[in-house]
Amino acid sequence: MQIFEIGRGYFKDPIEKFKDYKTLDRFKNVAAYEKRLLGLGLLVEPAQELATTPKMKAEKKSGAEFYALVEVVKKLCALICDTELCVKACDDESLLPWMHPYRAAKLNLDGRSVGVIAECRPDLTKEARGRVVLCELECDTLLEHSRSRKYSVVSKYPTSLFEISIVTPEKENYCSILKVIRLGTRAAHVRSIDLLDVYQGAPLPEGKKSVSVRIAFGADDKTLSGEEISDLQEKLMQHIEHSSYGIRR
């Protein structure tokens, strides 16, 4: 099940756009500050361990549901603005009580906070009988980055999908991994980059994780040949191996 809602949230402390309100007579006694929020929710059928374990099981692996909603939010933001959404894992201090300790992130545009996304702790969602992932976006901040929409021709030529698993430090954020991928590819031939999975555990060493992505290669004016696709894949793998990351084979 997937749901969304746009509504108003009320906060005790003033947000940036209201910082001068207290100097105005009509706002001297304001008890709460208001902003528009977009809420997204995703409920997925339970994994076996959640169906049988009454207590919270904060495992590091899995989390496909969390990354699925991350991709939805990234594509939504891409429709509105040119600035790429940065997804940065929450540290222990910024975790809210309802958030899963390994699948929670802050969302930023140009260094400004635009929301949060996290899987709910399993011990709080037992009655939902599934994994629950929630996201909250600040509409006003998001729309401040909006751009004029431009028409672009949809390519009539097919794409070629390439999946790769990149080994990075455990705390590395996805935005940094994306930058490395893009530096190792020809931008004109990359149609999309989608996050598939994040894995930690054996046989990976302690402090490392494997981030699996699917890259779609294509061109506007022709079908890429097998040699061209192989060249793109080989150059990307070489670039990754010469960076601080590695490839899980």
C-alpha positions in Angstrom: 0.0 0.0 0.0 1.2 3.5 -0.9 -0.4 6.7 0.4 0.4 10.4 0.5 -1.0 13.5 2.0 -0.4 17.3 1.7 -1.2 19.2 4.9 0.0 21.8 7.3 2.3 21.2 10.2 2.7 23.5 13.2 5.9 24.1 15.1 6.8 25.9 18.3 10.0 27.4 17.0 10.0 29.8 14.0 11.4 28.5 10.7 13.7 30.6 8.6 11.0 32.4 6.6 9.3 33.5 9.8 12.4 34.6 11.7 11.4 38.3 11.7 7.7 37.8 12.7 8.3 38.5 16.4 9.2 42.1 15.5 5.7 42.6 14.1 2.9 43.5 16.4 0.4 41.1 15.0 2.8 38.2 15.5 3.8 39.0 19.1 1.6 36.3 20.6 2.0 33.6 17.9 1.9 30.2 19.6 2.9 28.1 16.6 4.5 28.4 13.2 3.0 26.8 10.1 4.5 25.1 7.0 3.1 22.9 4.3 4.3 19.3 4.3 4.0 16.3 1.9 3.8 13.0 3.7 4.5 9.7 1.9 3.9 6.2 3.3 4.8 2.8 2.0 3.6 -0.5 3.6 5.0 -3.8 2.2 4.1 -7.3 3.1 6.1 -8.6 6.0 9.4 -10.4 5.8 9.4 -13.7 7.6 11.5 -12.4 10.6 9.0 -9.5 11.2 6.0 -11.9 11.1 7.5 -14.2 13.7 9.6 -11.9 16.0 7.7 -9.9 18.5 10.6 -7.7 19.5 12.5 -5.2 17.3 15.0 -6.8 15.0 17.3 -4.0 13.8 19.2 -6.0 11.2 21.6 -4.1 8.9 20.9 -6.0 5.7 17.8 -5.9 3.6 15.9 -2.6 3.5 14.7 -2.8 -0.1 11.4 -1.1 0.9 13.4 1.9 2.3 15.4 2.3 -0.9 12.4 1.9 -3.0 10.8 5.0 -1.4 14.1 6.8 -1.6 14.0 6.4 -5.4 10.4 7.6 -5.6 11.3 10.8 -3.6 14.4 11.4 -5.8 12.4 11.1 -9.0 9.7 13.4 -7.6 12.3 16.0 -6.7 13.9 15.7 -10.2 10.6 16.6 -11.7 10.5 19.8 -9.7 14.0 21.1 -9.6 17.5 20.7 -11.2 19.3 20.4 -7.9 20.0 16.8 -7.0 18.5 15.6 -3.8 21.1 14.5 -1.3 20.2 11.6 0.9 22.4 11.4 4.0 22.1 8.8 6.7 21.0 10.1 10.1 23.6 9.8 12.9 22.6 8.6 16.4 21.9 12.2 17.6 19.5 13.0 14.8 17.5 9.8 14.9 13.9 10.3 16.0 12.3 7.7 18.4 10.2 6.0 15.6 13.1 5.6 13.2 14.9 2.4 12.3 18.6 2.8 13.5 20.0 1.6 10.1 17.5 2.9 7.6 16.9 6.6 8.3 18.1 9.6 6.3 18.0 13.4 6.1 17.1 14.9 2.7 18.8 18.1 1.5 18.8 20.4 -1.5 21.8 22.8 -1.9 22.7 22.2 1.8 19.2 23.1 3.0 17.1 20.5 4.8 14.0 19.5 2.9 12.8 16.6 4.9 13.4 13.1 6.3 12.8 9.5 5.3 13.0 6.4 7.4 11.7 2.9 8.0 9.7 2.6 11.2 11.1 0.5 14.0 9.6 -3.0 13.6 8.5 -3.1 17.3 6.2 -0.1 16.6 4.6 -1.5 13.5 3.7 -5.1 14.6 0.0 -4.5 14.0 0.6 -3.2 10.5 2.0 -6.7 9.7 4.7 -5.4 7.4 7.5 -3.0 6.8 6.5 0.7 7.0 8.5 3.5 5.4 7.6 7.1 5.9 8.9 10.3 4.3 8.1 14.0 5.1 9.0 16.8 2.7 8.7 20.5 3.2 6.7 21.8 0.2 7.8 25.4 0.5 11.5 24.7 0.6 11.1 22.2 -2.3 9.2 24.6 -4.4 11.8 27.3 -3.9 14.1 25.2 -6.0 11.5 24.7 -8.7 12.4 25.4 -12.4 10.6 26.0 -15.6 9.8 22.7 -17.2 11.3 22.1 -20.6 10.2 19.5 -23.2 12.8 17.0 -24.2 12.3 14.3 -26.9 11.9 10.7 -25.6 14.5 8.6 -27.3 13.1 6.0 -29.6 16.2 3.8 -29.2 16.5 1.1 -26.6 18.6 1.2 -23.5 21.0 -1.4 -22.1 20.9 -2.1 -18.3 24.1 -2.7 -16.3 24.1 -3.7 -12.7 27.1 -3.3 -10.5 27.8 -3.6 -6.7 30.2 -1.1 -5.3 32.0 -1.6 -2.0 32.3 1.5 0.1 32.9 2.5 3.8 29.8 1.8 6.0 29.1 5.6 6.6 29.5 6.7 2.9 26.4 8.5 1.7 24.7 7.7 -1.6 25.3 11.2 -3.1 29.1 10.6 -2.9 28.7 7.2 -4.6 26.6 8.8 -7.4 29.3 11.4 -8.1 32.0 8.7 -8.5 29.7 6.8 -10.9 28.9 9.9 -13.0 32.6 10.8 -13.2 33.3 7.4 -14.6 30.6 7.5 -17.3 29.7 9.6 -20.3 26.8 11.8 -19.2 25.3 11.8 -22.7 24.9 8.0 -22.6 23.5 7.6 -19.0 19.7 7.5 -19.0 19.2 6.6 -15.3 20.9 5.3 -12.2 18.7 3.4 -9.8 19.6 2.1 -6.3 18.8 -1.6 -6.0 20.1 -2.8 -2.6 22.6 -2.1 0.2 24.2 -5.1 1.9 26.4 -5.5 5.0 27.8 -8.7 6.4 29.9 -11.7 5.4 32.0 -11.9 3.2 32.4 -8.1 3.4 34.9 -6.9 6.0 33.7 -5.0 9.1 32.9 -1.4 8.4 32.2 -1.9 4.7 28.9 -2.1 2.7 27.9 -3.1 -0.8 25.7 -0.7 -2.8 24.1 -2.2 -5.8 22.9 0.1 -8.6 21.3 -0.4 -12.0 22.6 1.9 -14.8 20.7 2.4 -18.1 23.0 3.3 -21.0 21.5 4.7 -24.2 21.7 7.4 -26.9 19.3 9.9 -28.5 20.4 9.3 -32.1 21.2 5.5 -32.3 21.2 2.1 -30.7 24.5 1.7 -28.9 26.5 -1.2 -30.3 27.7 -4.1 -28.1 31.3 -2.7 -28.3 30.2 0.7 -27.2 28.2 -0.7 -24.3 31.2 -2.9 -23.2 33.5 0.1 -23.4 31.2 2.2 -21.2 31.0 -0.7 -18.6 34.7 -1.3 -18.7 35.6 2.3 -18.2 33.2 2.7 -15.4 34.6 -0.4 -13.5 38.2 0.9 -14.1 37.2 4.3 -12.7 35.6 2.8 -9.6 38.6 0.5 -8.9 41.0 3.5 -9.2 38.8 5.5 -6.7 38.6 4.8 -3.0 35.9 2.2 -3.6 35.9 -1.3 -4.9 33.7 -3.7 -6.9 32.0 -6.7 -5.3 32.4 -9.6 -7.8 
